[in-house]
Amino acid sequence: MTRAPSEAVIEAVERAQTLHGRTLPNIVPHTCVCGAKFGYAESYFDHYRVEVARAAEAAALKVAADECEANARDWYGTDIFRDVDSADLAAVRSAMQAKGKDIDNLSAWCFREALTTRAGILRRMADELTDETGEQ
């Protein structure tokens, strides 16, 4: 099943299209509104496609980071144990309880930490994409 792009991705694509597609190159050499210079029209269109794709990817990464942070706040709502059966959990719980530890506290902390870390990685990846073009 294919999901529709989020509103943030659609808005990012529209912004990139507006910024980089404001003027079509009817003369060469051509300079895009963003400052990039091109010697022929085909290179401008390549630039346009790359910048729109970059904006979409950066926005999608930010949406994924937001989802990770939301799941970190409410990790019980995520399906993190879908491939772990009850016998696996019972064995881990028994081993931890033998050491005086509670699996719920540990697992909550671990998953919050993992999801928060993943959100940070996704945001850095998105920032790297947008930093290359000078856009915010």
Backbone torsions as a table, in degrees:
resi	resn	phi	psi	omega
1	MET	NA	132.3	-179.2
2	THR	-95.9	131.3	177.1
3	ARG	-90.3	145.9	175.2
4	ALA	-72.1	149.4	177.9
5	PRO	-64.4	150.1	-179.7
6	SER	-71.7	164.2	178.2
7	GLU	-60.2	-36.6	179.5
8	ALA	-63.4	-39.5	179.4
9	VAL	-68.1	-44.4	179.4
10	ILE	-60.5	-44.4	179.0
11	GLU	-63.7	-39.8	179.2
12	ALA	-64.6	-40.8	178.2
13	VAL	-64.8	-43.9	179.6
14	GLU	-62.6	-39.9	177.3
15	ARG	-62.9	-44.4	-179.7
16	ALA	-65.3	-40.0	178.0
17	GLN	-63.4	-39.6	179.2
18	THR	-67.4	-45.4	-177.5
19	LEU	-66.9	-48.2	-173.5
20	HIS	-92.8	-12.7	-178.3
21	GLY	-112.4	15.4	-176.5
22	ARG	-62.0	-41.0	179.2
23	THR	-126.3	134.3	176.6
24	LEU	-90.6	142.3	-175.8
25	PRO	-75.5	102.1	175.6
26	ASN	-99.9	-7.1	174.3
27	ILE	-133.9	153.2	174.9
28	VAL	-123.7	145.0	-1.6
29	PRO	-69.3	155.2	-176.5
30	HIS	-121.9	144.8	175.2
31	THR	-119.9	125.3	177.0
32	CYS	-71.0	158.9	177.8
33	VAL	-57.2	-30.5	-178.8
34	CYS	-76.2	-8.3	177.7
35	GLY	107.0	-10.6	179.1
36	ALA	-70.5	139.5	-177.6
37	LYS	-110.3	144.5	-176.5
38	PHE	-136.0	141.9	-179.7
39	GLY	-88.5	-20.9	179.6
40	TYR	-149.3	158.5	-170.9
41	ALA	-61.1	-38.1	-177.4
42	GLU	-60.7	-38.1	179.7
43	SER	-67.3	-32.3	176.8
44	TYR	-65.3	-44.4	-179.4
45	PHE	-66.2	-34.5	174.0
46	ASP	-62.1	-44.6	177.9
47	HIS	-58.7	-46.4	-179.2
48	TYR	-58.5	-48.8	-178.9
49	ARG	-63.0	-42.0	-179.5
50	VAL	-65.0	-43.6	-177.7
51	GLU	-67.3	-37.9	177.6
52	VAL	-67.2	-42.5	178.1
53	ALA	-64.2	-40.1	178.6
54	ARG	-61.9	-43.1	179.6
55	ALA	-63.9	-41.5	179.6
56	ALA	-65.0	-43.6	-179.1
57	GLU	-65.3	-43.3	179.7
58	ALA	-62.7	-42.3	179.3
59	ALA	-66.0	-39.9	178.6
60	ALA	-64.1	-38.6	177.4
61	LEU	-64.1	-39.9	178.5
62	LYS	-66.7	-38.0	176.3
63	VAL	-63.4	-42.8	178.5
64	ALA	-63.5	-39.1	177.5
65	ALA	-63.4	-40.9	177.4
66	ASP	-61.6	-40.7	178.5
67	GLU	-64.7	-40.2	177.2
68	CYS	-61.4	-44.3	-179.7
69	GLU	-65.6	-37.9	177.1
70	ALA	-64.2	-41.9	178.1
71	ASN	-67.3	-33.5	178.4
72	ALA	-65.1	-34.0	178.2
73	ARG	-72.9	-28.3	-178.3
74	ASP	-137.9	68.2	-173.7
75	TRP	-69.3	-21.2	178.5
76	TYR	-66.4	-22.9	179.6
77	GLY	-79.0	-7.4	-180.0
78	THR	-95.1	159.0	-178.2
79	ASP	-95.5	60.8	-174.2
80	ILE	-78.8	-21.3	-178.2
81	PHE	-103.6	25.1	-174.0
82	ARG	-63.3	-29.4	-179.4
83	ASP	-104.9	11.5	177.7
84	VAL	-110.0	126.8	-179.5
85	ASP	-91.0	172.7	-174.7
86	SER	-65.3	-29.8	178.3
87	ALA	-65.7	-39.3	177.2
88	ASP	-61.4	-47.3	-179.2
89	LEU	-65.2	-38.0	179.5
90	ALA	-64.0	-40.7	179.6
91	ALA	-65.6	-43.0	178.9
92	VAL	-66.1	-43.9	179.6
93	ARG	-60.0	-43.6	179.7
94	SER	-62.2	-44.7	-179.3
95	ALA	-63.9	-40.5	-179.4
96	MET	-71.4	-40.6	-179.9
97	GLN	-66.0	-30.9	176.8
98	ALA	-63.0	-27.4	177.9
99	LYS	-96.3	6.6	177.5
100	GLY	79.9	22.9	-179.0
101	LYS	-114.4	155.7	-178.8
102	ASP	-109.5	125.8	-176.5
103	ILE	-64.7	-34.2	-177.1
104	ASP	-62.7	-44.3	179.2
105	ASN	-65.8	-43.9	-179.1
106	LEU	-66.2	-47.8	-177.5
107	SER	-66.2	-38.2	177.7
108	ALA	-60.8	-45.9	-180.0
109	TRP	-63.9	-45.2	-178.6
110	CYS	-62.0	-45.9	-178.0
111	PHE	-71.6	-36.8	174.9
112	ARG	-61.6	-45.0	179.7
113	GLU	-62.7	-44.4	-179.8
114	ALA	-64.4	-43.5	-179.2
115	LEU	-68.6	-39.1	177.7
116	THR	-65.5	-41.4	177.6
117	THR	-62.9	-43.8	179.1
118	ARG	-62.4	-40.5	178.0
119	ALA	-60.8	-41.4	177.8
120	GLY	-63.1	-40.9	178.3
121	ILE	-63.3	-45.3	179.9
122	LEU	-62.6	-40.7	178.9
123	ARG	-65.8	-39.5	177.0
124	ARG	-63.8	-40.8	178.1
125	MET	-61.7	-42.2	178.7
126	ALA	-65.2	-41.8	178.5
127	ASP	-63.3	-39.3	178.0
128	GLU	-62.7	-38.4	178.3
129	LEU	-64.5	-45.1	-177.1
130	THR	-79.1	-27.2	178.0
131	ASP	-65.2	-31.3	-178.6
132	GLU	-65.1	-28.1	-177.7
133	THR	-100.4	-8.1	-179.0
134	GLY	81.6	5.2	180.0
135	GLU	-86.8	161.6	174.2
136	GLN	-118.5	NA	NA
